[in-house]
Amino acid sequence: MIKAQPSHGLAQAFSNVGHSYSHLLTMLFPTVVLALESEWSMSYGELIALMLAGQILFGAAALPAGWIGDRWSAVGMMVVYFVCSGLAAIATGFASSPLQIAIGLGAIGMFAAIYHPVGMAWLVRTAVDRGKALGVNGVYGAVGIALAPLAAGLLTDWISWRAAFIVPGITAFVFGLALWVCAVHGRVVDTPRDVKPTPEPTRGDAVRAFVLLSFTMTFVGLIGSTFMVMLPKLFDDRLRDITAGGVFGTGALVTTVYLIAASAQYFGGRLADRYAMKRVYVTAFAIQAPVLFVAAFLDSWPLLAVAIAMVFVNVGALPAENGMLAHFTPGKWRGTAYGAKFVLALGVAAACVPLIGQVYDRTGGFFWLFMVLSAAAALVAAIGAFLPNDRAASEPRASAPAQTDAVAAE
């Protein structure tokens, strides 16, 4: 039997779809919770707190997942990711108590944590234009975030909140089986070395970049996670003239925000290929700080417009962040480095779950939360200014130097 030739394009396709599911499955509950408030007679703060274990594991389990992916098999770990996160979502759909919901969400978070360190490292190794590949991958992640409230709202209103977990879980499981079949037939394989190698960073630059990025990635994760979790409730409160108070209407608006913003990942990736990634990164958060401040005072259509702008700028910065982490990390440790990133960006940011619930239950709104997020964005811009200059994405050059570089590259 002759095995088929492995396809880097197919590997990237599975990685991209995997990014969508990692956010889709972990972001179903913030919309489902709107239906459970009346069904289970619990407050928003009490219910949203059930996400905490899942959000912590979504970040904390990334480090061991990346380590195993570096030493065992990226393809094998991706099969485990699809199959087990799908089964966990299906099981959550059969929960009959708050404790069972919390356990189910915890299992989803733990298995979904495999994606970011393993899937993204696999993607980077198979990419020629990293910025573009990370940008496209980011679009898929943003689409996953966008589809979560839409799918949850649609399935909750048309069938039940249980279907909001069971249906996406079944489809994730099917993708896992498809990847396993492709791996068995040699269509996707582990790629031990980069398709397009880049010079290894100096030790000093690598240490400096990782230390500073550790701070910025934590704040970026806090901003992104907080906004994702709070947005359905924010729109339910402040956009009732648009949503008419329905779960589907609220979910559809959140989906609209993230679908419009999804293109920012592609543009951010192209900018990260053309300009210094550091400049793209710092500029994005310098813009985001005042946008978040203004959002605290708005409602109705103006709030919707500002929410789109906030998410657009936030997700547009992520290809530059992921590109810098890849650039300043030796190839053999890239999965572990991405794992460490998501421990910070997602695990530490899980603190947003009780914070959102407590702020809302005590103040009846999110004004002060916007103040905190605005300050966090300003801190990212300030700390990011001290990052080392990346060599992989340099400033556009004049014609003569550009010609010299081209000859050298050949």
CORHU-V972316 format. One record per residue. RES is the residue in one letter. SS is DSSP state (@ for helix, = for strand, . for the rest). PHI is phi as a letter, one per 20 degrees, with the letter a starting at -180 (NA if undefined). OMEGA is omega in whole degrees, -180 to 180 (999 if undefined). Layout:
res ss phi omega
RES SS PHI OMEGA
RES SS PHI OMEGA
This chain:
res ss phi omega
M . NA -180
I . e 179
K . f 177
A . f 177
Q . f 179
P . f -177
S . d 176
H @ f 179
G @ f 179
L @ f 178
A @ f 179
Q @ f 178
A @ f 178
F @ f 177
S @ f -180
N @ f 178
V @ f 178
G @ f 178
H @ f 178
S @ g -177
Y @ f -180
S @ f 179
H @ e 179
L @ g -175
L @ f -177
T @ e -178
M . d 176
L . f -170
F @ f -179
P @ g 175
T @ e 177
V @ g -176
V @ g 180
L @ f 177
A @ e -177
L @ f 179
E @ g -179
S @ e -177
E @ f -177
W . d 178
S . l 177
M . c 180
S . f 178
Y @ g -179
G @ f 180
E @ f -178
L @ f -177
I @ f 178
A @ f 178
L @ f 178
M @ f -167
L @ g -178
A @ f 180
G @ f 180
Q @ f 177
I @ f -179
L @ f 178
F @ g 176
G @ e -173
A @ f -179
A @ f -179
A @ f -177
L @ f 176
P @ f 178
A @ f 178
G @ f 179
W @ f 179
I @ f 179
G @ f 178
D @ f -172
R @ d 180
W . d -175
S . b 177
A @ f -179
V @ f 178
G @ g 179
M @ f 178
M @ f 175
V @ f 178
V @ g -179
Y @ g -177
F @ f -174
V @ f -173
C @ f 177
S @ f 176
G @ f 178
L @ f 179
A @ f 178
A @ f 178
I @ f 180
A @ f 179
T @ f 179
G . f 179
F . d -179
A . f -180
S . c 179
S . b 176
P @ g 179
L @ f 179
Q @ f 175
I @ f -179
A @ f 178
I @ f 179
G @ f 178
L @ f 177
G @ f 179
A @ f 176
I @ g -179
G @ f -178
M @ f -179
F @ f 177
A @ f 179
A @ f 180
I @ f -170
Y @ g -169
H @ g -180
P @ f -176
V @ e -177
G @ f -179
M @ f 177
A @ f 176
W @ f 179
L @ f -178
V @ f -179
R @ f -177
T @ e -174
A . e 173
V . e 176
D . d -172
R @ f -178
G @ g 179
K @ f -179
A @ f 179
L @ f 177
G @ f 178
V @ f 178
N @ f 178
G @ f 176
V @ f 178
Y @ f 178
G @ f 179
A @ f 177
V @ f 176
G @ f 176
I @ f -178
A @ f -177
L @ f -176
A @ g 180
P @ f 179
L @ f 180
A @ f -179
A @ f -180
G @ f -179
L @ f -178
L @ f 178
T @ f -179
D @ f -175
W @ e -178
I . c 177
S . a 179
W . f 179
R . f 179
A @ f 180
A @ f 176
F @ e -172
I @ f -177
V @ f 177
P @ f 179
G @ f 179
I @ f -178
T @ f 176
A @ f 179
F @ g 180
V @ f 177
F @ f 177
G @ f 177
L @ f 180
A @ f 178
L @ f 179
W @ f 179
V @ f 179
C @ f 179
A @ f 180
V @ f -178
H . e 174
G . m 180
R . f 173
V . c -178
V . c 172
D . f 180
T . d -173
P . f -178
R . c 179
D . f 174
V . f 178
K . c -177
P . f 174
T . c -180
P . f 177
E . f 179
P . f 173
T . f -178
R @ g -179
G @ f 179
D @ f -179
A @ f -179
V @ f -180
R @ f -179
A @ f -176
F @ f 179
V @ f -178
L @ f 178
L @ f 177
S @ g 178
F @ f -176
T @ f -179
M @ f 177
T @ f -180
F @ f 178
V @ f 178
G @ f 179
L @ f 180
I @ f -176
G @ f -178
S @ f 180
T @ f -178
F @ f 180
M @ f -176
V @ f -173
M @ e -171
L @ g 178
P @ g -180
K @ f 178
L @ g 180
F @ f 178
D @ f -180
D @ e -168
R @ e -178
L . c -178
R @ f 177
D @ f 179
I @ d -174
T @ e -176
A . m 175
G . m -179
G . e 179
V @ f 180
F @ f 179
G @ f 178
T @ f 179
G @ f 180
A @ f 179
L @ f 177
V @ f 177
T @ g 179
T @ g 179
V @ g -175
Y @ f 176
L @ f 177
I @ f -177
A @ f -177
A @ g -179
S @ f 180
A @ f 179
Q @ f 180
Y @ f 180
F @ f 177
G @ f 178
G @ f 178
R @ f 177
L @ f -180
A @ f 175
D @ f -172
R @ e -176
Y . d 176
A . f -179
M @ f 178
K @ g -178
R @ f 179
V @ g -177
Y @ f -177
V @ f -180
T @ f -178
A @ g -176
F @ e 172
A @ f 176
I @ f -173
Q @ f -178
A @ g 179
P @ f 178
V @ f 178
L @ f 179
F @ f -179
V @ f -177
A @ f -179
A . f -174
F . d -170
L . d 169
D . b 179
S @ l -175
W @ g 177
P @ f 178
L @ f 179
L @ g -180
A @ f -179
V @ f 177
A @ f 177
I @ f 180
A @ f -179
M @ f -178
V @ f 179
F @ g -179
V @ f -178
N @ f -177
V @ f 178
G @ f -180
A . e -172
L @ f 176
P @ g 178
A @ f 179
E @ f -180
N @ f 178
G @ f 177
M @ f 179
L @ f 177
A @ f -177
H @ f -176
F . e 179
T . d 174
P . g -173
G @ g -175
K @ f -180
W @ d -171
R @ f 178
G @ f 179
T @ f 179
A @ f 177
Y @ f 176
G @ f 178
A @ f 179
K @ g -174
F @ e 166
V @ f -180
L @ f -172
A @ f -177
L @ d -178
G @ f 179
V @ f 180
A @ f 176
A @ f 175
A @ g -180
C @ f -175
V @ f 176
P @ f 179
L @ f 180
I @ f -179
G @ f -179
Q @ f 180
V @ f -178
Y @ f -178
D @ f -177
R @ e -176
T @ d -179
G . m -179
G . a -174
F . c -176
F @ g -176
W @ f 176
L @ f 176
F @ f 178
M @ f 179
V @ f -179
L @ f 178
S @ f 178
A @ f 179
A @ f 179
A @ f 178
A @ f 178
L @ f 178
V @ f 180
A @ f -178
A @ f -180
I @ f -179
G @ f 180
A . f -178
F . e 177
L . f 175
P . f 178
N . f 179
D . e -178
R . e -174
A . f -180
A . c -174
S . e 178
E . f 174
P . g -174
R . d 173
A . f -171
S @ f -177
A @ f 177
P @ f -179
A @ f 180
Q @ f 179
T @ f 180
D @ f -179
A @ f 179
V @ f 179
A @ f -178
A @ f -180
E . f 999
